[in-house]
Amino acid sequence: MIAQQNSPLHTAPETKNRQNGPRKARPLLDPPIVKRALRDAFIKMNPAVQARNPVMFVVWTGSLVTTLAFLQNLLEATKGWITPFSGQIALWLWFTVLFANFAEAIAEGRGKAQADELRKTRTTTMARRKTKNGLEDIAASLLRKGDVVVCETGDIIPSDGTVTEGIASVDESAITGESAPVIREAGGDRSAVTGGTKVISDRIVVEITANPGETFIDRMIGLVEGAARQKTPNEIALNILIAGLTLVFLFATVTLMPFGVYAVNQAGGGQAPGIVVLTALLVCLIPTTIGGLLSAIGIAGMDRVMQYNVLAMSGKAVEAAGDVDVLLLDKTGTITLGNRQAAEFIPLPGTDVMELADAAQLSSLADETPEGRSIVVLAKEQYGIRGRSLDEKTTEFVPFTAQTRMSGVDMPGMTIRKGAVQAVIDDVKQNGGSVPRALAEIADDISRKGGTPLAVAVNHAPLGIIYLKDVVKGGMKERFDHLRAMGIKTVMITGDNPLTAAAIAQEAGVDDFLAQAKPEDKMALIKKEQAEGRLVAMTGDGTNDAPALAQADVGVAMNTGTQAAKEAGNMVDLDSNPTKLIEIVEIGKQLLITRGALTTFSIANDVSKYFAIIPAMFSTLYVLKGQKHGPLWGLNLMHLHSPYSAVLAAVIFNALIIIALIPVALRGVPYRPQSASKILQRNLAIWGAGGLLMPFPCIWAIDWLLVLMHLAPAH
């Protein structure tokens, strides 16, 4: 028995070896992705595509207008700097649109690269299908739902299915990126297998559960490639805001031309700003930076979730995670290790603890549950009682059943029973034995501590209690403190009685708990929280979790869970690690903070660009005879060389800053748990102040370069 417990097939690598961190991310500027993004950036120049983004459509239109103005000046052989100036403005406006397209395309390209990797798993795999006459070789693409295939060591599992016979170690790295093998066996919650994964030991029989085109990999490819690019509610609101600002500045800019003409006529000298300068002003006034990066930020958020082996069904799901107020977490496997462990043998008064430990171990030798194995180990480690060989002819092991709620062993002259306290008490009484009051008192004390009591009786006489303890995962209390600092309420869901639930909740540090929870109780709790204006997230893997996963704002289904759970949730965790929900929430918050930071930077950035454009634009008004500039050129606080160089430098900076911020959009702004007011202060102090200060030295430097390269006049 001991040897069997140490078998590799019982080490459960899912829980012991699973990594909590993200898989290694691709470099931001991975050459194949950049090459594809450059091509896609030009494809996105299509006006029908640009029309979806109001800000960039205005820039696209401005690029077209200035290009036509340049061509007109070229045909009319206009003298002076106006022709090269209008040509350069047009060129840099096109670059601005192209850079924004590139930012979106490179974010999309990272997702497409994920899809390409997944496609590689759909090779010309062959399967051995069971027939009436034995086994036949068949292409995996021809398998249908209900077919039964045999997979042995080294075979690629041809399609999604359920293990109906056998147990095997499976390499799922092609799907999850996790190198540690996992156990898949018939029955229970580890029977689901995914097409494209590889059997690395033993033999299993798999019933196919999906037709071609309906497999998990097919759905993943579809989701990764673009089904998810729906705009999120906050993104839509921000789009409306920047579209409104664009409209306001458009009207303001249009009115400047008649104002300029009127001013020149009244002054009797000077020149009103032309269409090229006004277009440049408009592009620098509107929030071009955030307009160009907004889509990339959302796509990159989904990519970061994918790096944690979580497949988001939509951008809305990722963003909703950032706004979550309440987190529902199952106790077993999420907060606790999932397997109760024997912690102590507590004998009744007058009973030797060695006698209790020996009886407990004997009753557990055939118990292959984690609890049963832990009893054998505890008796060995604390009392030196080793597992022994029993005569199979004279020994009968009694398995646990839901009806008896007991297990045990019958040997010559000895009957041992182990199980739920009340079940053992009833068995003792039915066989004429008596039960000391101390047994119930010990059991109640264990329940109050959050443990599970198992009673042990020999020959229908109680000996004492085995204390089974739910072991809270290391670091969970700190993680819940972390969530509390983020303003998120944590609720533990458990089927335990209220006493046990309260003890575990206190030890783990959760804010609240729901004991003896049934599916309808979970639904009621979610609806109650939502009715009070809160966003709720939860994890689940069973069919009974499906209604609650569908009701929750963020529902994360486990990959090893049922199909109903996967379809009900809006995310699938490929690692089947319930604590991953905490990382998902952090990624969602990082997405929101990144968008807020870059919006703050963009608006502050625009303010600084005004100081370059406005003096240059109005310097041509009120120019008296013999003077180079009008009196408004005195507002040129940066001492830029000329109106041409000033306007051109601002437009060039406006384009280049989009490229400079692509890494920020893709990586995200680092997130730390803070209150909303502190996050706002941080945005204003770092991104707001940075947005105000950065343009001044950059525009000044570009202005000097333009003059040195003779691309703009010095006066």
Secondary structure, 3 states (H helix, E strand, C coil): CHHHHCCHHHCCHHHHCCCCCCCCCCCCCCHHHHHHHHHHHHHCCCHHHHCCCHHHHHHHHHHHHHHHHHHHHHHCCCCCCHHHHHHHHHHHHHHHHHHHHHHHHHHHHHHHHHHHHHHHCCCCCEEEEEECCEEEEEEHHHCCCCCEEEEECCCECCCCEEEEEEEEEEECHHHHCCCCCEEEECCHHHCEECCCCEEEEEEEEEEECCCCCCCHHHHHHHHHHHHCCCCCHHHHHHHHHHHHHHHHHHHHHHHHHHHHHHHHHHHCCECCCCHHHHHHHHHHHCCHHHHHHHHHHHHHHHHHHHHCCEEECCHHHHHHHHCCCEEEEECECCCECCCCEEEEEEECCCCCHHHHHHHHHHHHCCCCCHHHHHHHHHHHHHHCCCCCCCCCCCCEEECCCCCCCEEEEEECCEEEEEEEHHHHHHHHHHCCCCCCHHHHHHHHHHHHCCEEEEEEEECCEEEEEEEEECCECCCHHHHHHHHHHCCCEEEEECCCCHHHHHHHHHHHCCCEEECCCCHHHHHHHHHHHHHCCCCEEEEECCHHHHHHHHHCCEEEEECCCCHHHHHHCCEEECCCCCCHHHHHHHHHHHHHHHHHHHHHHHHHHHHHHHHHHHHHHHCCECCCCCCCCCHHHHHCCCCCCCHHHHHHHHHHHHHHHHHHHHHHHHHCCCCCCCCHHHHHHHHHHHHHHHHHHCHHHHHHHHHHHHHHCCCCCCC
